[in-house]
Amino acid sequence: MPSAQVIQFPSFQKPPSLQVVKSAAEIGVEALVITSQTQTDVCFARDDLREMIKIFPDNHAAIANRIYALRETFDDAQTAFTKLLQQMGRT
Protein backbone atom coordinates (compact mmCIF):
# COMPACT_ATOMS: atom_id res chain seq x y z
CA MET A 1 0.00 0.00 0.00
CA PRO A 2 1.52 3.35 -1.00
CA SER A 3 2.08 5.83 1.78
CA ALA A 4 1.44 9.54 1.50
CA GLN A 5 4.06 11.98 2.47
CA VAL A 6 3.15 15.46 3.69
CA ILE A 7 5.31 18.20 2.30
CA GLN A 8 5.35 21.37 4.35
CA PHE A 9 5.90 24.61 2.58
CA PRO A 10 7.53 27.50 4.37
CA SER A 11 4.93 29.69 5.98
CA PHE A 12 4.34 33.08 4.48
CA GLN A 13 4.72 35.89 6.94
CA LYS A 14 3.24 39.25 6.14
CA PRO A 15 5.60 42.14 6.69
CA PRO A 16 4.44 44.43 9.47
CA SER A 17 2.01 47.02 8.19
CA LEU A 18 3.30 50.51 7.88
CA GLN A 19 1.26 52.67 10.20
CA VAL A 20 1.85 56.27 10.89
CA VAL A 21 1.70 56.68 14.62
CA LYS A 22 0.29 59.98 15.76
CA SER A 23 0.87 61.52 19.13
CA ALA A 24 -1.99 62.01 21.55
CA ALA A 25 -1.71 65.77 21.02
CA GLU A 26 -2.04 65.40 17.23
CA ILE A 27 -5.14 63.26 17.65
CA GLY A 28 -6.51 65.76 20.16
CA VAL A 29 -6.04 68.58 17.66
CA GLU A 30 -7.91 66.52 15.04
CA ALA A 31 -10.73 66.08 17.56
CA LEU A 32 -10.89 69.85 18.02
CA VAL A 33 -11.14 70.32 14.25
CA ILE A 34 -13.95 67.76 14.04
CA THR A 35 -15.73 69.48 16.92
CA SER A 36 -15.45 72.86 15.22
CA GLN A 37 -16.76 71.54 11.91
CA THR A 38 -19.60 69.73 13.66
CA GLN A 39 -20.56 72.84 15.60
CA THR A 40 -20.70 74.89 12.39
CA ASP A 41 -22.80 72.25 10.62
CA VAL A 42 -25.17 71.95 13.60
CA CYS A 43 -25.64 75.72 13.73
CA PHE A 44 -26.57 75.82 10.03
CA ALA A 45 -28.92 72.85 10.38
CA ARG A 46 -30.58 74.40 13.44
CA ASP A 47 -31.10 77.68 11.60
CA ASP A 48 -32.65 75.81 8.68
CA LEU A 49 -34.91 73.86 11.03
CA ARG A 50 -35.96 77.04 12.82
CA GLU A 51 -36.86 78.67 9.48
CA MET A 52 -38.84 75.63 8.33
CA ILE A 53 -40.83 75.68 11.56
CA LYS A 54 -41.63 79.38 11.05
CA ILE A 55 -42.40 79.21 7.33
CA PHE A 56 -44.01 75.76 7.04
CA PRO A 57 -45.14 74.68 10.53
CA ASP A 58 -47.32 71.88 9.12
CA ASN A 59 -44.92 70.58 6.47
CA HIS A 60 -43.77 67.27 7.93
CA ALA A 61 -41.38 66.48 5.07
CA ALA A 62 -39.50 69.79 5.23
CA ILE A 63 -39.09 69.61 9.00
CA ALA A 64 -38.15 65.92 8.91
CA ASN A 65 -35.46 66.63 6.30
CA ARG A 66 -33.87 69.22 8.60
CA ILE A 67 -33.95 66.73 11.48
CA TYR A 68 -32.32 64.10 9.23
CA ALA A 69 -29.59 66.62 8.40
CA LEU A 70 -28.93 67.16 12.10
CA ARG A 71 -28.82 63.42 12.74
CA GLU A 72 -26.41 62.89 9.85
CA THR A 73 -24.13 65.61 11.22
CA PHE A 74 -23.98 63.91 14.61
CA ASP A 75 -23.49 60.47 13.00
CA ASP A 76 -20.57 61.78 10.94
CA ALA A 77 -18.97 63.29 14.04
CA GLN A 78 -19.43 60.06 15.99
CA THR A 79 -17.77 58.07 13.20
CA ALA A 80 -14.83 60.49 13.07
CA PHE A 81 -14.38 60.40 16.85
CA THR A 82 -14.52 56.59 16.85
CA LYS A 83 -11.72 56.49 14.26
CA LEU A 84 -9.61 58.82 16.38
CA LEU A 85 -10.14 56.66 19.45
CA GLN A 86 -9.17 53.57 17.46
CA GLN A 87 -5.93 55.30 16.47
CA MET A 88 -5.24 55.74 20.16
CA GLY A 89 -6.10 52.12 20.90
CA ARG A 90 -9.19 53.15 22.86
CA THR A 91 -12.59 51.93 21.75
Jmol script that loads the backbone (N, CA, C; Angstrom):
load data "model"
ATOM      1  N   MET A   1       0.840  -1.176   0.000  1.00  0.00           N
ATOM      2  CA  MET A   1       0.000   0.000   0.000  1.00  0.00           C
ATOM      3  C   MET A   1       0.888   1.242   0.000  1.00  0.00           C
ATOM      4  N   PRO A   2       0.664   2.160  -0.951  1.00  0.00           N
ATOM      5  CA  PRO A   2       1.519   3.347  -0.998  1.00  0.00           C
ATOM      6  C   PRO A   2       1.240   4.265   0.188  1.00  0.00           C
ATOM      7  N   SER A   3       2.254   4.897   0.665  1.00  0.00           N
ATOM      8  CA  SER A   3       2.077   5.833   1.782  1.00  0.00           C
ATOM      9  C   SER A   3       2.184   7.260   1.260  1.00  0.00           C
ATOM     10  N   ALA A   4       1.428   8.125   1.879  1.00  0.00           N
ATOM     11  CA  ALA A   4       1.438   9.540   1.498  1.00  0.00           C
ATOM     12  C   ALA A   4       2.448  10.273   2.350  1.00  0.00           C
ATOM     13  N   GLN A   5       3.093  11.188   1.725  1.00  0.00           N
ATOM     14  CA  GLN A   5       4.057  11.984   2.468  1.00  0.00           C
ATOM     15  C   GLN A   5       3.599  13.438   2.431  1.00  0.00           C
ATOM     16  N   VAL A   6       3.571  14.073   3.588  1.00  0.00           N
ATOM     17  CA  VAL A   6       3.146  15.463   3.692  1.00  0.00           C
ATOM     18  C   VAL A   6       4.358  16.354   3.488  1.00  0.00           C
ATOM     19  N   ILE A   7       4.229  17.246   2.551  1.00  0.00           N
ATOM     20  CA  ILE A   7       5.305  18.204   2.297  1.00  0.00           C
ATOM     21  C   ILE A   7       4.872  19.537   2.875  1.00  0.00           C
ATOM     22  N   GLN A   8       5.677  20.070   3.757  1.00  0.00           N
ATOM     23  CA  GLN A   8       5.353  21.371   4.351  1.00  0.00           C
ATOM     24  C   GLN A   8       6.087  22.462   3.594  1.00  0.00           C
ATOM     25  N   PHE A   9       5.314  23.449   3.226  1.00  0.00           N
ATOM     26  CA  PHE A   9       5.895  24.609   2.578  1.00  0.00           C
ATOM     27  C   PHE A   9       6.229  25.643   3.641  1.00  0.00           C
ATOM     28  N   PRO A  10       7.232  26.457   3.376  1.00  0.00           N
ATOM     29  CA  PRO A  10       7.534  27.499   4.371  1.00  0.00           C
ATOM     30  C   PRO A  10       6.340  28.437   4.517  1.00  0.00           C
ATOM     31  N   SER A  11       6.078  28.808   5.739  1.00  0.00           N
ATOM     32  CA  SER A  11       4.928  29.691   5.984  1.00  0.00           C
ATOM     33  C   SER A  11       5.244  31.093   5.480  1.00  0.00           C
ATOM     34  N   PHE A  12       4.210  31.712   4.974  1.00  0.00           N
ATOM     35  CA  PHE A  12       4.343  33.078   4.476  1.00  0.00           C
ATOM     36  C   PHE A  12       4.035  34.028   5.617  1.00  0.00           C
ATOM     37  N   GLN A  13       4.944  34.901   5.894  1.00  0.00           N
ATOM     38  CA  GLN A  13       4.715  35.890   6.944  1.00  0.00           C
ATOM     39  C   GLN A  13       4.568  37.256   6.296  1.00  0.00           C
ATOM     40  N   LYS A  14       3.469  37.910   6.661  1.00  0.00           N
ATOM     41  CA  LYS A  14       3.244  39.253   6.139  1.00  0.00           C
ATOM     42  C   LYS A  14       4.206  40.218   6.811  1.00  0.00           C
ATOM     43  N   PRO A  15       4.757  41.127   6.044  1.00  0.00           N
ATOM     44  CA  PRO A  15       5.597  42.145   6.688  1.00  0.00           C
ATOM     45  C   PRO A  15       4.713  43.035   7.561  1.00  0.00           C
ATOM     46  N   PRO A  16       5.263  43.572   8.613  1.00  0.00           N
ATOM     47  CA  PRO A  16       4.443  44.433   9.471  1.00  0.00           C
ATOM     48  C   PRO A  16       3.885  45.607   8.669  1.00  0.00           C
ATOM     49  N   SER A  17       2.634  45.925   8.934  1.00  0.00           N
ATOM     50  CA  SER A  17       2.008  47.017   8.195  1.00  0.00           C
ATOM     51  C   SER A  17       2.636  48.343   8.595  1.00  0.00           C
ATOM     52  N   LEU A  18       2.733  49.198   7.622  1.00  0.00           N
ATOM     53  CA  LEU A  18       3.299  50.510   7.884  1.00  0.00           C
ATOM     54  C   LEU A  18       2.192  51.424   8.380  1.00  0.00           C
ATOM     55  N   GLN A  19       2.245  51.774   9.621  1.00  0.00           N
ATOM     56  CA  GLN A  19       1.257  52.667  10.196  1.00  0.00           C
ATOM     57  C   GLN A  19       1.955  53.921  10.685  1.00  0.00           C
ATOM     58  N   VAL A  20       1.336  55.016  10.384  1.00  0.00           N
ATOM     59  CA  VAL A  20       1.848  56.271  10.892  1.00  0.00           C
ATOM     60  C   VAL A  20       1.276  56.441  12.288  1.00  0.00           C
ATOM     61  N   VAL A  21       2.144  56.541  13.245  1.00  0.00           N
ATOM     62  CA  VAL A  21       1.703  56.680  14.620  1.00  0.00           C
ATOM     63  C   VAL A  21       1.639  58.168  14.951  1.00  0.00           C
ATOM     64  N   LYS A  22       0.478  58.581  15.398  1.00  0.00           N
ATOM     65  CA  LYS A  22       0.286  59.983  15.758  1.00  0.00           C
ATOM     66  C   LYS A  22       0.378  60.114  17.270  1.00  0.00           C
ATOM     67  N   SER A  23       0.821  61.264  17.696  1.00  0.00           N
ATOM     68  CA  SER A  23       0.874  61.521  19.128  1.00  0.00           C
ATOM     69  C   SER A  23      -0.530  61.818  19.639  1.00  0.00           C
ATOM     70  N   ALA A  24      -0.688  61.710  20.936  1.00  0.00           N
ATOM     71  CA  ALA A  24      -1.989  62.008  21.548  1.00  0.00           C
ATOM     72  C   ALA A  24      -2.386  63.451  21.272  1.00  0.00           C
ATOM     73  N   ALA A  25      -1.414  64.355  21.277  1.00  0.00           N
ATOM     74  CA  ALA A  25      -1.713  65.768  21.019  1.00  0.00           C
ATOM     75  C   ALA A  25      -2.208  65.975  19.589  1.00  0.00           C
ATOM     76  N   GLU A  26      -1.599  65.280  18.619  1.00  0.00           N
ATOM     77  CA  GLU A  26      -2.043  65.402  17.226  1.00  0.00           C
ATOM     78  C   GLU A  26      -3.474  64.900  17.062  1.00  0.00           C
ATOM     79  N   ILE A  27      -3.778  63.800  17.712  1.00  0.00           N
ATOM     80  CA  ILE A  27      -5.135  63.256  17.650  1.00  0.00           C
ATOM     81  C   ILE A  27      -6.103  64.197  18.352  1.00  0.00           C
ATOM     82  N   GLY A  28      -5.669  64.788  19.459  1.00  0.00           N
ATOM     83  CA  GLY A  28      -6.507  65.761  20.161  1.00  0.00           C
ATOM     84  C   GLY A  28      -6.816  66.974  19.305  1.00  0.00           C
ATOM     85  N   VAL A  29      -5.826  67.437  18.556  1.00  0.00           N
ATOM     86  CA  VAL A  29      -6.041  68.578  17.657  1.00  0.00           C
ATOM     87  C   VAL A  29      -7.046  68.198  16.567  1.00  0.00           C
ATOM     88  N   GLU A  30      -6.933  66.982  16.038  1.00  0.00           N
ATOM     89  CA  GLU A  30      -7.911  66.522  15.045  1.00  0.00           C
ATOM     90  C   GLU A  30      -9.317  66.498  15.643  1.00  0.00           C
ATOM     91  N   ALA A  31      -9.425  66.093  16.896  1.00  0.00           N
ATOM     92  CA  ALA A  31     -10.733  66.081  17.565  1.00  0.00           C
ATOM     93  C   ALA A  31     -11.292  67.494  17.679  1.00  0.00           C
ATOM     94  N   LEU A  32     -10.430  68.460  17.955  1.00  0.00           N
ATOM     95  CA  LEU A  32     -10.887  69.850  18.022  1.00  0.00           C
ATOM     96  C   LEU A  32     -11.391  70.333  16.665  1.00  0.00           C
ATOM     97  N   VAL A  33     -10.707  69.937  15.601  1.00  0.00           N
ATOM     98  CA  VAL A  33     -11.138  70.321  14.254  1.00  0.00           C
ATOM     99  C   VAL A  33     -12.502  69.704  13.946  1.00  0.00           C
ATOM    100  N   ILE A  34     -12.665  68.433  14.271  1.00  0.00           N
ATOM    101  CA  ILE A  34     -13.951  67.762  14.040  1.00  0.00           C
ATOM    102  C   ILE A  34     -15.050  68.450  14.834  1.00  0.00           C
ATOM    103  N   THR A  35     -14.750  68.803  16.076  1.00  0.00           N
ATOM    104  CA  THR A  35     -15.727  69.483  16.924  1.00  0.00           C
ATOM    105  C   THR A  35     -16.134  70.819  16.322  1.00  0.00           C
ATOM    106  N   SER A  36     -15.164  71.562  15.822  1.00  0.00           N
ATOM    107  CA  SER A  36     -15.450  72.862  15.220  1.00  0.00           C
ATOM    108  C   SER A  36     -16.324  72.714  13.979  1.00  0.00           C
ATOM    109  N   GLN A  37     -15.972  71.766  13.123  1.00  0.00           N
ATOM    110  CA  GLN A  37     -16.764  71.537  11.908  1.00  0.00           C
ATOM    111  C   GLN A  37     -18.181  71.095  12.256  1.00  0.00           C
ATOM    112  N   THR A  38     -18.288  70.224  13.244  1.00  0.00           N
ATOM    113  CA  THR A  38     -19.605  69.734  13.658  1.00  0.00           C
ATOM    114  C   THR A  38     -20.447  70.866  14.216  1.00  0.00           C
ATOM    115  N   GLN A  39     -19.832  71.719  15.022  1.00  0.00           N
ATOM    116  CA  GLN A  39     -20.565  72.844  15.601  1.00  0.00           C
ATOM    117  C   GLN A  39     -21.095  73.766  14.501  1.00  0.00           C
ATOM    118  N   THR A  40     -20.261  74.039  13.506  1.00  0.00           N
ATOM    119  CA  THR A  40     -20.696  74.888  12.391  1.00  0.00           C
ATOM    120  C   THR A  40     -21.865  74.250  11.644  1.00  0.00           C
ATOM    121  N   ASP A  41     -21.731  72.959  11.342  1.00  0.00           N
ATOM    122  CA  ASP A  41     -22.799  72.254  10.622  1.00  0.00           C
ATOM    123  C   ASP A  41     -24.092  72.207  11.427  1.00  0.00           C
ATOM    124  N   VAL A  42     -23.975  72.000  12.738  1.00  0.00           N
ATOM    125  CA  VAL A  42     -25.165  71.954  13.596  1.00  0.00           C
ATOM    126  C   VAL A  42     -25.842  73.319  13.634  1.00  0.00           C
ATOM    127  N   CYS A  43     -25.056  74.372  13.706  1.00  0.00           N
ATOM    128  CA  CYS A  43     -25.642  75.722  13.727  1.00  0.00           C
ATOM    129  C   CYS A  43     -26.432  75.997  12.446  1.00  0.00           C
ATOM    130  N   PHE A  44     -25.854  75.629  11.290  1.00  0.00           N
ATOM    131  CA  PHE A  44     -26.574  75.820  10.027  1.00  0.00           C
ATOM    132  C   PHE A  44     -27.848  74.985   9.984  1.00  0.00           C
ATOM    133  N   ALA A  45     -27.747  73.735  10.408  1.00  0.00           N
ATOM    134  CA  ALA A  45     -28.919  72.854  10.380  1.00  0.00           C
ATOM    135  C   ALA A  45     -30.003  73.346  11.336  1.00  0.00           C
ATOM    136  N   ARG A  46     -29.605  73.863  12.489  1.00  0.00           N
ATOM    137  CA  ARG A  46     -30.585  74.399  13.442  1.00  0.00           C
ATOM    138  C   ARG A  46     -31.273  75.632  12.879  1.00  0.00           C
ATOM    139  N   ASP A  47     -30.499  76.499  12.225  1.00  0.00           N
ATOM    140  CA  ASP A  47     -31.100  77.684  11.602  1.00  0.00           C
ATOM    141  C   ASP A  47     -32.104  77.285  10.528  1.00  0.00           C
ATOM    142  N   ASP A  48     -31.724  76.298   9.716  1.00  0.00           N
ATOM    143  CA  ASP A  48     -32.648  75.812   8.684  1.00  0.00           C
ATOM    144  C   ASP A  48     -33.912  75.235   9.307  1.00  0.00           C
ATOM    145  N   LEU A  49     -33.757  74.459  10.356  1.00  0.00           N
ATOM    146  CA  LEU A  49     -34.911  73.864  11.033  1.00  0.00           C
ATOM    147  C   LEU A  49     -35.814  74.947  11.615  1.00  0.00           C
ATOM    148  N   ARG A  50     -35.193  75.935  12.236  1.00  0.00           N
ATOM    149  CA  ARG A  50     -35.963  77.038  12.819  1.00  0.00           C
ATOM    150  C   ARG A  50     -36.781  77.759  11.746  1.00  0.00           C
ATOM    151  N   GLU A  51     -36.160  78.004  10.580  1.00  0.00           N
ATOM    152  CA  GLU A  51     -36.863  78.666   9.477  1.00  0.00           C
ATOM    153  C   GLU A  51     -38.009  77.808   8.945  1.00  0.00           C
ATOM    154  N   MET A  52     -37.775  76.517   8.815  1.00  0.00           N
ATOM    155  CA  MET A  52     -38.837  75.631   8.327  1.00  0.00           C
ATOM    156  C   MET A  52     -40.023  75.623   9.287  1.00  0.00           C
ATOM    157  N   ILE A  53     -39.750  75.661  10.570  1.00  0.00           N
ATOM    158  CA  ILE A  53     -40.833  75.679  11.561  1.00  0.00           C
ATOM    159  C   ILE A  53     -41.637  76.969  11.441  1.00  0.00           C
ATOM    160  N   LYS A  54     -40.935  78.090  11.199  1.00  0.00           N
ATOM    161  CA  LYS A  54     -41.629  79.376  11.053  1.00  0.00           C
ATOM    162  C   LYS A  54     -42.428  79.440   9.755  1.00  0.00           C
ATOM    163  N   ILE A  55     -41.789  79.048   8.652  1.00  0.00           N
ATOM    164  CA  ILE A  55     -42.403  79.208   7.333  1.00  0.00           C
ATOM    165  C   ILE A  55     -43.451  78.129   7.046  1.00  0.00           C
ATOM    166  N   PHE A  56     -43.119  76.885   7.351  1.00  0.00           N
ATOM    167  CA  PHE A  56     -44.005  75.755   7.042  1.00  0.00           C
ATOM    168  C   PHE A  56     -44.241  74.911   8.294  1.00  0.00           C
ATOM    169  N   PRO A  57     -44.985  75.419   9.264  1.00  0.00           N
ATOM    170  CA  PRO A  57     -45.144  74.684  10.526  1.00  0.00           C
ATOM    171  C   PRO A  57     -45.846  73.334  10.378  1.00  0.00           C
ATOM    172  N   ASP A  58     -46.602  73.140   9.296  1.00  0.00           N
ATOM    173  CA  ASP A  58     -47.322  71.876   9.123  1.00  0.00           C
ATOM    174  C   ASP A  58     -46.716  70.979   8.047  1.00  0.00           C
ATOM    175  N   ASN A  59     -45.561  71.361   7.518  1.00  0.00           N
ATOM    176  CA  ASN A  59     -44.920  70.578   6.465  1.00  0.00           C
ATOM    177  C   ASN A  59     -43.994  69.536   7.106  1.00  0.00           C
ATOM    178  N   HIS A  60     -44.527  68.340   7.264  1.00  0.00           N
ATOM    179  CA  HIS A  60     -43.768  67.275   7.929  1.00  0.00           C
ATOM    180  C   HIS A  60     -42.485  66.927   7.182  1.00  0.00           C
ATOM    181  N   ALA A  61     -42.549  66.876   5.858  1.00  0.00           N
ATOM    182  CA  ALA A  61     -41.383  66.479   5.068  1.00  0.00           C
ATOM    183  C   ALA A  61     -40.237  67.479   5.213  1.00  0.00           C
ATOM    184  N   ALA A  62     -40.548  68.764   5.134  1.00  0.00           N
ATOM    185  CA  ALA A  62     -39.501  69.787   5.232  1.00  0.00           C
ATOM    186  C   ALA A  62     -38.835  69.764   6.602  1.00  0.00           C
ATOM    187  N   ILE A  63     -39.644  69.635   7.638  1.00  0.00           N
ATOM    188  CA  ILE A  63     -39.091  69.610   8.999  1.00  0.00           C
ATOM    189  C   ILE A  63     -38.315  68.316   9.231  1.00  0.00           C
ATOM    190  N   ALA A  64     -38.845  67.198   8.752  1.00  0.00           N
ATOM    191  CA  ALA A  64     -38.147  65.915   8.910  1.00  0.00           C
ATOM    192  C   ALA A  64     -36.798  65.934   8.200  1.00  0.00           C
ATOM    193  N   ASN A  65     -36.734  66.553   7.023  1.00  0.00           N
ATOM    194  CA  ASN A  65     -35.458  66.635   6.299  1.00  0.00           C
ATOM    195  C   ASN A  65     -34.410  67.396   7.094  1.00  0.00           C
ATOM    196  N   ARG A  66     -34.825  68.452   7.772  1.00  0.00           N
ATOM    197  CA  ARG A  66     -33.873  69.216   8.595  1.00  0.00           C
ATOM    198  C   ARG A  66     -33.419  68.386   9.798  1.00  0.00           C
ATOM    199  N   ILE A  67     -34.321  67.599  10.349  1.00  0.00           N
ATOM    200  CA  ILE A  67     -33.949  66.726  11.475  1.00  0.00           C
ATOM    201  C   ILE A  67     -32.993  65.634  10.994  1.00  0.00           C
ATOM    202  N   TYR A  68     -33.244  65.088   9.800  1.00  0.00           N
ATOM    203  CA  TYR A  68     -32.322  64.101   9.233  1.00  0.00           C
ATOM    204  C   TYR A  68     -30.934  64.704   9.034  1.00  0.00           C
ATOM    205  N   ALA A  69     -30.878  65.947   8.594  1.00  0.00           N
ATOM    206  CA  ALA A  69     -29.587  66.616   8.400  1.00  0.00           C
ATOM    207  C   ALA A  69     -28.841  66.745   9.723  1.00  0.00           C
ATOM    208  N   LEU A  70     -29.567  67.086  10.776  1.00  0.00           N
ATOM    209  CA  LEU A  70     -28.934  67.163  12.099  1.00  0.00           C
ATOM    210  C   LEU A  70     -28.408  65.796  12.523  1.00  0.00           C
ATOM    211  N   ARG A  71     -29.229  64.772  12.341  1.00  0.00           N
ATOM    212  CA  ARG A  71     -28.816  63.424  12.742  1.00  0.00           C
ATOM    213  C   ARG A  71     -27.584  62.983  11.965  1.00  0.00           C
ATOM    214  N   GLU A  72     -27.554  63.269  10.671  1.00  0.00           N
ATOM    215  CA  GLU A  72     -26.405  62.892   9.855  1.00  0.00           C
ATOM    216  C   GLU A  72     -25.137  63.608  10.321  1.00  0.00           C
ATOM    217  N   THR A  73     -25.275  64.859  10.709  1.00  0.00           N
ATOM    218  CA  THR A  73     -24.127  65.612  11.222  1.00  0.00           C
ATOM    219  C   THR A  73     -23.564  64.950  12.473  1.00  0.00           C
ATOM    220  N   PHE A  74     -24.440  64.565  13.384  1.00  0.00           N
ATOM    221  CA  PHE A  74     -23.984  63.905  14.611  1.00  0.00           C
ATOM    222  C   PHE A  74     -23.406  62.518  14.316  1.00  0.00           C
ATOM    223  N   ASP A  75     -24.007  61.792  13.373  1.00  0.00           N
ATOM    224  CA  ASP A  75     -23.488  60.470  13.005  1.00  0.00           C
ATOM    225  C   ASP A  75     -22.087  60.583  12.409  1.00  0.00           C
ATOM    226  N   ASP A  76     -21.888  61.576  11.545  1.00  0.00           N
ATOM    227  CA  ASP A  76     -20.566  61.781  10.943  1.00  0.00           C
ATOM    228  C   ASP A  76     -19.521  62.103  12.007  1.00  0.00           C
ATOM    229  N   ALA A  77     -19.899  62.937  12.961  1.00  0.00           N
ATOM    230  CA  ALA A  77     -18.969  63.287  14.040  1.00  0.00           C
ATOM    231  C   ALA A  77     -18.651  62.059  14.886  1.00  0.00           C
ATOM    232  N   GLN A  78     -19.655  61.261  15.183  1.00  0.00           N
ATOM    233  CA  GLN A  78     -19.431  60.059  15.986  1.00  0.00           C
ATOM    234  C   GLN A  78     -18.479  59.103  15.272  1.00  0.00           C
ATOM    235  N   THR A  79     -18.649  58.940  13.977  1.00  0.00           N
ATOM    236  CA  THR A  79     -17.766  58.075  13.198  1.00  0.00           C
ATOM    237  C   THR A  79     -16.332  58.599  13.230  1.00  0.00           C
ATOM    238  N   ALA A  80     -16.171  59.891  13.059  1.00  0.00           N
ATOM    239  CA  ALA A  80     -14.831  60.491  13.073  1.00  0.00           C
ATOM    240  C   ALA A  80     -14.174  60.339  14.440  1.00  0.00           C
ATOM    241  N   PHE A  81     -14.938  60.546  15.509  1.00  0.00           N
ATOM    242  CA  PHE A  81     -14.381  60.399  16.855  1.00  0.00           C
ATOM    243  C   PHE A  81     -14.015  58.943  17.135  1.00  0.00           C
ATOM    244  N   THR A  82     -14.816  58.013  16.657  1.00  0.00           N
ATOM    245  CA  THR A  82     -14.516  56.591  16.850  1.00  0.00           C
ATOM    246  C   THR A  82     -13.203  56.230  16.169  1.00  0.00           C
ATOM    247  N   LYS A  83     -12.977  56.749  14.966  1.00  0.00           N
ATOM    248  CA  LYS A  83     -11.723  56.485  14.259  1.00  0.00           C
ATOM    249  C   LYS A  83     -10.533  57.050  15.031  1.00  0.00           C
ATOM    250  N   LEU A  84     -10.704  58.237  15.595  1.00  0.00           N
ATOM    251  CA  LEU A  84      -9.611  58.822  16.385  1.00  0.00           C
ATOM    252  C   LEU A  84      -9.316  57.968  17.612  1.00  0.00           C
ATOM    253  N   LEU A  85     -10.352  57.506  18.275  1.00  0.00           N
ATOM    254  CA  LEU A  85     -10.144  56.661  19.453  1.00  0.00           C
ATOM    255  C   LEU A  85      -9.480  55.340  19.074  1.00  0.00           C
ATOM    256  N   GLN A  86      -9.812  54.802  17.920  1.00  0.00           N
ATOM    257  CA  GLN A  86      -9.167  53.574  17.460  1.00  0.00           C
ATOM    258  C   GLN A  86      -7.685  53.807  17.204  1.00  0.00           C
ATOM    259  N   GLN A  87      -7.336  54.976  16.691  1.00  0.00           N
ATOM    260  CA  GLN A  87      -5.926  55.295  16.472  1.00  0.00           C
ATOM    261  C   GLN A  87      -5.170  55.342  17.792  1.00  0.00           C
ATOM    262  N   MET A  88      -5.869  55.676  18.845  1.00  0.00           N
ATOM    263  CA  MET A  88      -5.241  55.742  20.160  1.00  0.00           C
ATOM    264  C   MET A  88      -5.303  54.394  20.882  1.00  0.00           C
ATOM    265  N   GLY A  89      -5.955  53.414  20.255  1.00  0.00           N
ATOM    266  CA  GLY A  89      -6.099  52.115  20.898  1.00  0.00           C
ATOM    267  C   GLY A  89      -7.172  52.106  21.964  1.00  0.00           C
ATOM    268  N   ARG A  90      -8.099  53.034  21.882  1.00  0.00           N
ATOM    269  CA  ARG A  90      -9.193  53.149  22.860  1.00  0.00           C
ATOM    270  C   ARG A  90     -10.515  53.058  22.123  1.00  0.00           C
ATOM    271  N   THR A  91     -11.266  52.020  22.379  1.00  0.00           N
ATOM    272  CA  THR A  91     -12.590  51.927  21.754  1.00  0.00           C
ATOM    273  C   THR A  91     -13.599  51.414  22.733  1.00  0.00           C
TER     274      THR A  91
END
end "model"
wireframe off; spacefill off
backbone 0.3
color backbone group
